[in-house]
Amino acid sequence: MTPLPDSIDATEALLASADYVAERSLATAVFLSLRLGRPLFLEGEAGVGKTEIAKVLAATLGRPMVRLQCYEGLDTASAVYEWNYPRQMVEIRLLEAQGVTDRTAIAKDIYAEPFLIRRPLLQALEPAPGGMPVLLIDELDRADEPFEAYLLEVLSDFQVTIPELGTIRAPEPPVVIITSNRTREIHDAVKRRCLYHWVDYPSLERELAIVRRKVPEAGERIAAQLVQFVQSLRSLDLFKPPGIAETLDWTRALLTLGADTLDPDLVRETLGVLLKYQDDIASVRDRLASGALAV
């Protein structure tokens, strides 16, 4: 297990070692989260690298990653724990066959650790061979508000209360990364328990640096051209501007096609890699045809 970085510069270097090009403010937020043992709440548009932070930290710190993917209807049985009911029923039948009829004794026997199924939040509170895990609570804005209320105990005290067993508490805080695409506002009570950082689209220089790290085989000319074009698309009124993930996908797609420079025809033919909504694609094609958007 790699020791936690002892400075912002060391944090930047740690992230860069996994080809994550972080701006200084993001590296600062990550450093403080690690050193203070506080969850880090990352908001931003889809595809700007929020989820990747958790993956990079797990890889560079040598820790296991536990991921909780949020969705509408997420409950404690899927997120925290549930009892292994089929195994409990078998145990009850075996106890009855042995002549045990005391319900209190049976309940005490079946509501025990061997029958507990640990879901991501509970898994994250227990040490693993690589140390305390990196817990990724991904796209919290997709979950229902009551689930946020349940998270408060986990984020405040790094513990989970199971009525039949009592309180299970982490021996030390795991690294916690929470992401949101801001499709709805997250309650202030959750945010108060976290450090906060808005992950914005990168500047032209930083996005070019990301392309060079992630797709080093891309030539300087086409890399500069495609990054400049992506940056220009983000200034348009699109339903979903392309994120860094789309920039990298587009770079790899253009290399696959053997392109070493951009031209309008190539852009039109490959817009489906960069944009994910037909209205956005049609709008960009119209702008290319009219000369309102340059390549």
Legacy VTK file of the C-alpha trace (Angstrom):
# vtk DataFile Version 3.0
C-alpha trace
ASCII
DATASET POLYDATA
POINTS 295 float
0.000 0.000 0.000
1.433 3.387 -1.046
1.627 6.072 1.679
-0.670 9.072 1.308
0.953 12.060 -0.430
2.380 14.651 1.950
1.863 17.746 -0.216
-0.206 19.132 -3.081
2.772 18.717 -5.409
3.049 15.064 -4.383
-0.674 14.633 -5.016
-0.323 16.103 -8.506
2.566 13.744 -9.155
0.576 10.783 -7.816
-2.299 11.519 -10.183
0.052 12.197 -13.086
1.704 8.804 -12.519
-1.602 7.294 -13.686
-1.880 9.795 -16.582
-4.473 11.951 -14.813
-3.692 15.604 -15.586
-5.277 17.502 -12.686
-5.525 21.249 -12.278
-4.014 22.638 -9.095
-7.343 23.249 -7.339
-8.458 19.637 -7.899
-5.117 18.294 -6.635
-5.547 20.491 -3.554
-9.038 19.115 -2.893
-7.791 15.521 -3.281
-4.817 16.173 -0.984
-7.000 17.682 1.754
-9.539 14.856 1.455
-6.812 12.241 1.889
-5.036 13.967 4.762
-8.162 15.008 6.685
-10.019 11.732 6.135
-13.022 13.570 4.689
-15.183 12.439 1.757
-14.626 14.386 -1.469
-17.777 15.456 -3.302
-17.144 16.066 -7.015
-19.748 17.754 -9.195
-19.523 18.500 -12.881
-20.790 17.597 -16.317
-20.664 13.987 -17.438
-17.349 12.935 -18.933
-15.031 15.432 -17.205
-13.114 12.831 -15.177
-14.896 12.658 -11.810
-15.211 8.869 -11.629
-11.670 8.484 -12.920
-10.324 10.175 -9.775
-11.479 7.240 -7.620
-10.027 4.693 -10.056
-6.694 6.512 -10.168
-6.490 6.796 -6.371
-7.218 3.100 -5.931
-4.563 2.178 -8.481
-1.855 4.564 -7.284
-2.423 4.002 -3.553
-2.583 0.232 -4.028
-6.018 -0.061 -2.433
-9.095 -2.021 -3.510
-11.919 0.041 -4.976
-15.526 -0.480 -3.906
-18.044 1.104 -6.278
-21.648 1.932 -5.476
-23.401 2.908 -8.709
-26.470 4.930 -7.755
-29.838 4.655 -9.472
-33.475 5.458 -8.794
-34.877 3.066 -6.195
-31.513 2.202 -4.631
-32.123 0.848 -1.121
-30.160 -0.516 1.840
-30.478 -4.120 0.625
-28.536 -3.196 -2.519
-26.241 -0.548 -1.052
-25.460 -1.625 2.510
-26.414 -5.166 3.526
-29.079 -7.827 3.482
-29.579 -11.190 5.129
-29.086 -14.424 3.246
-32.684 -15.576 3.602
-32.369 -18.940 1.756
-29.424 -19.911 3.948
-31.295 -18.764 7.062
-34.271 -20.973 6.133
-31.979 -23.973 5.731
-30.439 -23.238 9.134
-33.880 -22.977 10.739
-34.864 -26.377 9.325
-31.621 -27.910 10.626
-32.156 -26.440 14.099
-35.742 -27.683 14.194
-34.565 -31.130 13.129
-32.183 -31.050 16.095
-35.095 -30.296 18.397
-34.404 -26.586 18.899
-37.745 -24.805 19.259
-36.788 -21.693 21.228
-37.458 -18.834 18.805
-35.080 -16.491 20.612
-32.265 -19.010 20.326
-33.042 -19.596 16.646
-33.123 -15.860 15.902
-29.816 -15.354 17.676
-28.272 -18.136 15.639
-29.462 -17.017 12.195
-28.913 -13.271 12.608
-25.162 -13.619 12.804
-22.134 -12.747 10.663
-22.163 -15.935 8.544
-25.613 -15.006 7.197
-24.811 -11.358 6.440
-24.388 -10.326 2.797
-22.159 -7.267 2.627
-23.003 -4.698 -0.033
-20.659 -1.852 -1.137
-21.124 0.564 1.784
-20.525 -2.143 4.372
-17.606 -3.600 2.398
-15.960 -0.163 2.388
-15.929 -0.035 6.203
-13.804 -3.153 6.547
-10.055 -3.446 5.890
-8.983 -5.405 2.828
-5.581 -6.936 2.027
-4.505 -3.629 0.431
-5.773 -1.506 3.322
-8.966 0.507 3.711
-10.746 0.673 0.347
-11.427 3.586 -1.937
-15.223 3.947 -1.880
-16.766 5.441 -5.009
-20.397 6.559 -4.626
-21.042 7.291 -8.280
-23.781 9.597 -9.616
-25.487 10.216 -6.270
-27.911 12.550 -8.029
-29.551 9.493 -9.622
-30.537 8.045 -6.226
-33.641 9.053 -4.294
-33.472 11.664 -1.534
-34.241 9.169 1.300
-31.037 7.326 0.406
-29.084 10.544 0.974
-30.451 10.629 4.518
-29.168 7.103 5.103
-25.715 8.151 3.926
-25.350 10.707 6.715
-24.314 8.129 9.329
-21.818 6.572 6.922
-20.261 9.893 5.929
-20.203 11.369 9.445
-18.929 8.469 11.521
-17.959 5.831 8.932
-20.279 3.351 10.540
-23.407 1.347 9.742
-26.018 0.274 12.278
-27.540 -3.177 11.772
-30.424 -3.697 14.229
-29.740 -7.424 14.711
-25.960 -7.030 15.143
-25.335 -3.500 16.365
-22.982 -0.891 14.952
-20.162 -1.784 12.583
-17.521 0.941 12.570
-14.529 1.373 10.264
-11.184 1.155 12.136
-10.061 4.133 10.046
-11.805 6.210 7.359
-11.798 4.808 3.841
-11.051 7.140 0.957
-14.495 8.307 -0.194
-15.229 9.913 -3.572
-18.816 10.983 -4.307
-19.770 12.153 -7.792
-22.798 13.979 -9.159
-23.710 15.141 -12.663
-26.047 17.676 -11.020
-29.245 16.404 -12.607
-30.712 17.472 -9.252
-29.370 19.224 -6.173
-27.862 17.097 -3.414
-29.012 17.967 0.123
-26.825 20.355 2.113
-26.544 17.804 4.946
-24.573 15.495 2.643
-22.386 18.288 1.282
-21.547 19.549 4.784
-19.914 16.216 5.540
-17.675 16.459 2.493
-15.053 18.608 0.877
-16.421 19.987 -2.382
-14.951 20.574 -5.818
-16.543 21.469 -9.139
-14.783 19.624 -11.970
-15.029 21.841 -15.030
-14.191 21.222 -18.656
-10.414 21.545 -19.107
-8.663 24.464 -20.725
-7.275 23.951 -24.213
-3.757 23.483 -22.841
-4.806 20.937 -20.222
-7.013 18.997 -22.634
-4.154 18.818 -25.116
-1.899 17.542 -22.333
-4.514 14.885 -21.493
-4.687 13.746 -25.129
-0.896 13.541 -25.306
-0.769 11.391 -22.162
-3.718 9.140 -22.928
-3.188 8.794 -26.692
0.544 9.391 -27.171
0.473 7.948 -30.673
-1.614 10.906 -31.899
0.425 13.334 -33.982
0.943 16.887 -32.723
-0.948 18.431 -35.631
-4.142 16.402 -35.423
-4.129 16.466 -31.620
-4.016 20.256 -31.604
-6.696 20.493 -34.313
-9.172 18.138 -32.697
-8.777 19.666 -29.235
-9.333 23.137 -30.701
-12.474 21.871 -32.462
-13.842 20.221 -29.302
-13.219 23.429 -27.370
-15.192 25.375 -29.992
-18.118 22.937 -29.710
-18.363 23.606 -25.964
-19.035 27.270 -26.693
-22.155 26.314 -28.671
-25.624 25.824 -27.243
-25.579 22.022 -27.376
-27.758 19.692 -25.320
-24.659 17.697 -24.278
-21.270 19.203 -25.076
-18.491 16.630 -25.457
-16.503 15.758 -22.342
-12.907 14.638 -22.040
-14.014 11.024 -22.476
-15.493 11.891 -25.885
-12.362 13.797 -26.883
-10.256 10.714 -26.188
-12.721 8.424 -27.975
-12.682 10.733 -31.009
-8.888 10.870 -31.021
-8.671 7.074 -31.058
-11.365 6.850 -33.748
-9.536 9.300 -36.020
-6.286 7.358 -35.557
-8.112 4.141 -36.412
-9.218 5.798 -39.662
-5.597 6.737 -40.394
-6.228 10.487 -40.220
-3.308 12.840 -39.643
-5.269 16.063 -40.086
-8.869 17.238 -39.734
-11.124 18.204 -42.619
-14.866 19.005 -42.677
-15.852 15.727 -44.343
-13.999 13.648 -41.761
-15.597 15.631 -38.930
-19.106 15.176 -40.350
-18.591 11.429 -40.776
-17.359 10.917 -37.195
-19.580 13.286 -35.191
-21.393 10.303 -33.700
-18.259 9.499 -31.710
-18.117 13.012 -30.274
-21.795 13.927 -29.841
-24.564 11.688 -28.492
-27.752 13.513 -29.499
-29.080 13.784 -33.040
-30.151 17.409 -32.589
-26.598 18.322 -31.586
-25.150 16.424 -34.565
-27.571 18.113 -36.983
-26.788 21.529 -35.533
-23.033 21.067 -35.899
-23.383 19.709 -39.434
-25.457 22.756 -40.407
-22.825 25.079 -38.955
-20.069 23.252 -40.823
-22.014 23.473 -44.090
-22.681 27.190 -43.676
-19.123 27.987 -42.644
-20.254 29.228 -39.224
-18.042 26.598 -37.595
-14.480 26.157 -38.784
-12.353 23.021 -38.657
LINES 1 296
295 0 1 2 3 4 5 6 7 8 9 10 11 12 13 14 15 16 17 18 19 20 21 22 23 24 25 26 27 28 29 30 31 32 33 34 35 36 37 38 39 40 41 42 43 44 45 46 47 48 49 50 51 52 53 54 55 56 57 58 59 60 61 62 63 64 65 66 67 68 69 70 71 72 73 74 75 76 77 78 79 80 81 82 83 84 85 86 87 88 89 90 91 92 93 94 95 96 97 98 99 100 101 102 103 104 105 106 107 108 109 110 111 112 113 114 115 116 117 118 119 120 121 122 123 124 125 126 127 128 129 130 131 132 133 134 135 136 137 138 139 140 141 142 143 144 145 146 147 148 149 150 151 152 153 154 155 156 157 158 159 160 161 162 163 164 165 166 167 168 169 170 171 172 173 174 175 176 177 178 179 180 181 182 183 184 185 186 187 188 189 190 191 192 193 194 195 196 197 198 199 200 201 202 203 204 205 206 207 208 209 210 211 212 213 214 215 216 217 218 219 220 221 222 223 224 225 226 227 228 229 230 231 232 233 234 235 236 237 238 239 240 241 242 243 244 245 246 247 248 249 250 251 252 253 254 255 256 257 258 259 260 261 262 263 264 265 266 267 268 269 270 271 272 273 274 275 276 277 278 279 280 281 282 283 284 285 286 287 288 289 290 291 292 293 294
